[in-house]
Amino acid sequence: MNGKSNVEEVAKIYSGIQAEICRSLEQADGKAFFREDRWEKENGYGITCVIDHGDAIEKGGVNFSFVNGAFTPQLENILGEKANSYSVTGISSIMHPVSPHLPIIHMNVRYFSLDNGTQWFGGGIDLTPHYIDVHEAGHFHRQLKQICDKYDTGFYPQFKQWADDYFFIPHRNETRGVGGIFFDRLKPNGSINFEQLLAFTMDISRAYPALYGSIAQGKKRKQYGASQKKWQELRRGRYVEFNLIYDRGTKFGFDSNGNAESILISLPATAAWEYKNEVPPGSAEYETLQLLRKNIDWIKFQ
């Protein structure tokens, strides 16, 4: 692949990885199976895979899409580019768990190509616990650093900071969770080529179900009560706020005439909002709120 006319080839690779992710997550859940919805629109096509009512996963989706079309003024504002047309392919996924002891996890990778010759990779992976387990967060970040270091030792610190800044809810002054990595406009240069960048996104995609599977196996049987379930619903509400107000993928999806059902699959089945909810100091809920901050070195937690 030469990086100039390979969007369709990348799409083939990503659609294959989507299938791998679904099979891995089914094994991790142990009960539910994905159902597949293939869709086509005048500007592209995609495969939306949905899982629900599982042993570990209450609701989740793994989306693949390949779309192209005219470069509208809305897209120009979002991407800060001038072009006549675009093509983009990618995978996006999110899992909302049954248990409040299990975290929400999100991953996406994408490849953009504009007719002005500009092309890049973007994506990321992050973890949003309802109750933050610092050791779990540490393991998650160490695994991401290992993937990043394989390609460039500068990737992890840069992309970790980017995730801290991106997955942030300004009106709440809190991070969405414990972060992860986030990157955009990643282009070949003198130190890394197109094939390596593609491989980097593939490694992230394949690590995603493995990371979540290991967490699920360790915690999905842990007992919880009504108060913990209520807290989970409130934290899901924060997730909804971010996705509908700040998430650029959601905005791009609608502005590019994407499949609305696939875009909104990122939302949980249920969520809650409570006016001025307060938690007692010293509680597990209070401790989680104290950790929803940028610039925490999660790797130090063994």
C-alpha positions in Angstrom: 0.0 0.0 0.0 1.3 3.4 -0.9 -0.9 5.6 1.3 -2.4 7.5 -1.6 -5.3 5.4 -2.8 -5.7 2.7 -0.1 -8.8 3.7 1.8 -10.7 0.7 0.5 -7.8 -1.6 1.4 -7.8 -0.2 4.9 -11.6 -0.7 5.1 -11.2 -4.4 4.3 -8.7 -4.8 7.1 -10.8 -2.9 9.6 -14.0 -4.9 8.7 -12.0 -8.1 9.3 -10.8 -6.8 12.7 -14.4 -5.9 13.6 -15.4 -9.5 13.3 -12.4 -10.6 15.4 -13.4 -8.1 18.1 -17.0 -9.4 18.2 -15.9 -13.0 18.6 -13.5 -12.1 21.4 -16.1 -10.1 23.3 -18.6 -12.9 23.0 -16.1 -15.3 24.6 -15.4 -12.8 27.4 -19.2 -12.3 28.1 -19.9 -16.0 27.9 -23.7 -15.6 27.3 -24.7 -13.1 24.7 -24.0 -12.9 21.0 -23.7 -10.0 18.6 -26.4 -9.5 16.0 -25.3 -7.9 12.8 -27.0 -5.1 10.8 -25.5 -4.2 7.4 -26.5 -0.8 6.1 -26.0 1.2 3.0 -26.5 4.8 2.2 -25.8 6.9 -0.9 -22.5 8.0 0.6 -21.2 4.6 2.0 -21.9 1.5 3.9 -21.2 -0.1 7.2 -21.8 -3.0 9.6 -23.3 -2.4 13.0 -22.9 -5.3 15.5 -24.9 -5.0 18.7 -24.8 -7.1 21.9 -27.1 -6.8 24.9 -28.5 -8.7 27.9 -25.2 -10.5 28.4 -23.5 -11.9 31.5 -21.0 -9.0 31.7 -22.2 -6.7 28.9 -25.6 -5.0 29.3 -25.3 -3.1 26.0 -22.5 -2.7 23.5 -21.7 -2.1 19.9 -18.9 -2.6 17.4 -19.3 -0.4 14.3 -17.5 -0.5 11.0 -18.1 2.1 8.4 -16.7 3.3 5.1 -18.2 6.6 3.9 -17.3 9.3 1.4 -18.8 12.4 -0.1 -18.6 16.1 -0.6 -16.6 18.2 1.9 -19.2 20.4 3.4 -18.7 23.7 5.3 -19.6 21.8 8.5 -16.8 19.3 7.9 -14.5 22.1 7.1 -15.2 23.6 10.5 -14.8 20.3 12.3 -11.6 19.2 10.6 -10.0 22.6 9.8 -9.2 21.5 6.2 -10.2 22.7 2.8 -11.1 20.0 0.3 -13.8 19.0 -2.2 -14.4 15.4 -1.1 -13.4 13.0 1.6 -13.3 9.2 2.3 -13.1 7.8 5.8 -13.2 4.3 7.2 -13.0 3.1 10.8 -14.1 1.0 13.7 -15.7 2.3 16.8 -16.9 0.4 19.8 -18.2 0.9 23.3 -19.3 -1.6 26.0 -21.6 -0.7 28.9 -21.4 -3.4 31.6 -24.1 -5.0 33.8 -22.1 -4.6 37.0 -21.1 -1.2 38.4 -17.8 -2.9 39.3 -17.0 -3.2 35.7 -15.9 -0.1 33.7 -17.3 1.3 30.5 -14.7 0.9 27.7 -14.4 2.7 24.4 -12.2 2.3 21.3 -12.0 3.7 17.9 -9.6 3.8 15.0 -10.1 5.6 11.7 -8.4 6.6 8.5 -9.2 9.8 6.6 -8.3 10.7 3.0 -9.1 14.1 1.4 -8.9 14.8 -2.3 -6.4 17.6 -1.5 -3.9 14.8 -0.8 -4.1 15.0 3.0 -4.5 11.7 4.8 -4.1 10.6 8.4 -4.9 8.1 11.1 -6.8 8.8 14.3 -8.3 7.0 17.2 -7.9 6.0 20.8 -9.0 3.8 23.6 -10.1 4.8 27.1 -11.6 3.3 30.3 -14.5 4.8 32.3 -14.9 3.0 35.6 -18.0 3.7 37.8 -15.7 3.0 40.7 -12.0 3.7 40.0 -9.7 0.8 40.8 -6.2 2.3 40.6 -4.5 -1.0 40.1 -6.8 -1.8 37.2 -6.1 1.6 35.7 -2.4 1.0 36.1 -2.5 -2.3 34.2 -4.6 -0.7 31.5 -2.2 2.1 31.0 0.9 -0.2 31.1 -0.6 -2.3 28.3 -1.2 0.8 26.2 2.3 2.1 26.8 3.7 -1.2 25.7 1.8 -1.0 22.4 2.9 2.6 21.9 6.5 2.0 22.7 6.6 -0.7 20.0 6.3 2.1 17.4 7.6 5.3 19.1 8.5 5.9 22.7 7.1 9.4 22.4 3.6 8.1 21.6 2.4 7.2 25.0 3.2 10.4 26.9 1.8 12.5 24.1 -1.3 10.4 23.5 -2.0 10.0 27.2 -2.0 13.7 27.7 -4.2 14.1 24.6 -6.7 11.7 26.1 -6.7 13.5 29.4 -7.5 16.7 27.6 -10.0 15.3 25.2 -12.0 13.0 27.5 -12.8 15.9 29.8 -16.2 17.3 30.8 -15.6 21.1 31.2 -18.9 21.9 32.8 -18.3 19.2 35.5 -14.6 19.9 35.8 -13.8 16.2 35.7 -12.4 13.7 33.4 -14.7 11.1 31.9 -12.7 8.3 33.5 -9.1 7.2 33.9 -8.3 8.1 30.2 -6.1 6.0 28.0 -4.7 7.3 24.7 -6.1 9.5 22.0 -4.5 10.6 18.8 -5.4 12.4 15.6 -3.8 13.6 12.3 -1.2 10.9 12.7 0.7 10.9 9.4 3.8 9.1 7.9 7.0 10.9 8.4 10.7 10.3 8.4 10.6 8.0 11.4 7.4 6.0 10.8 5.7 4.9 7.6 2.2 4.2 6.5 2.3 0.5 7.1 3.6 1.0 10.7 0.8 3.5 11.5 -1.8 1.1 10.1 -0.2 -1.7 12.2 -0.4 0.6 15.3 -4.1 1.1 14.9 -4.6 -2.7 14.3 -2.7 -3.5 17.5 -4.9 -1.1 19.5 -8.0 -2.6 18.0 -7.0 -6.2 18.9 -5.9 -5.2 22.4 -9.3 -3.8 23.1 -11.3 -7.0 23.6 -8.4 -8.7 25.4 -8.1 -5.9 27.9 -11.8 -5.8 28.6 -12.1 -9.6 28.7 -9.4 -9.8 31.5 -11.2 -7.2 33.5 -14.6 -8.8 33.0 -13.4 -12.3 34.1 -12.0 -10.9 37.3 -15.0 -8.8 38.4 -18.2 -9.8 36.7 -19.2 -12.0 39.6 -18.5 -9.4 42.3 -21.6 -8.6 44.3 -23.3 -5.2 44.4 -26.3 -3.5 45.8 -29.0 -1.0 44.9 -26.9 2.0 46.0 -24.0 1.0 43.7 -26.4 0.4 40.8 -27.8 3.9 41.4 -24.2 5.3 41.3 -23.6 3.5 38.0 -26.7 5.1 36.5 -25.5 8.6 37.6 -22.0 8.0 36.1 -23.6 6.8 32.9 -25.4 10.2 32.8 -21.9 11.9 32.8 -21.0 9.6 29.9 -24.1 10.7 27.9 -23.3 14.4 28.6 -19.8 14.0 27.1 -20.9 12.0 24.0 -23.8 14.3 23.1 -22.1 17.7 23.9 -18.3 17.3 23.2 -17.5 14.1 21.3 -16.2 15.0 17.9 -17.0 11.5 16.5 -20.7 12.0 17.3 -20.6 15.5 15.6 -18.8 14.2 12.6 -21.2 11.2 12.2 -24.2 13.4 12.0 -22.6 16.1 9.9 -21.4 13.5 7.4 -24.9 12.0 7.1 -23.9 8.9 9.0 -26.2 6.1 10.2 -28.0 7.7 13.3 -28.7 4.3 14.9 -25.0 3.3 14.7 -23.9 6.7 16.0 -26.2 6.6 19.0 -25.3 3.1 20.0 -22.6 4.6 22.2 -25.3 5.6 24.7 -26.2 3.3 27.6 -29.5 1.5 27.8 -30.4 3.5 30.9 -28.8 6.5 32.8 -29.8 8.9 35.5 -29.4 12.5 36.6 -30.0 13.8 40.1 -30.0 17.5 41.1 -26.9 18.3 43.1 -26.1 14.7 43.9 -23.7 14.6 46.8 -21.8 11.7 48.2 -20.3 11.4 51.8 -16.6 12.0 52.2 -14.6 8.8 52.6 -17.1 6.7 50.5 -16.0 4.7 47.5 -18.1 7.1 45.4 -16.3 10.1 46.9 -12.9 8.5 46.3 -13.7 8.0 42.6 -14.7 11.6 42.2 -11.3 12.7 43.6 -9.6 10.7 40.9 -11.4 12.1 38.0 -8.5 14.5 37.2 -6.0 15.1 34.5 -2.3 14.3 34.7 -2.5 11.3 37.1 0.4 8.9 36.5 -1.6 5.7 36.5 1.3 3.5 35.5 2.8 3.8 39.0 -0.1 1.8 40.5 1.0 -1.8 40.4 
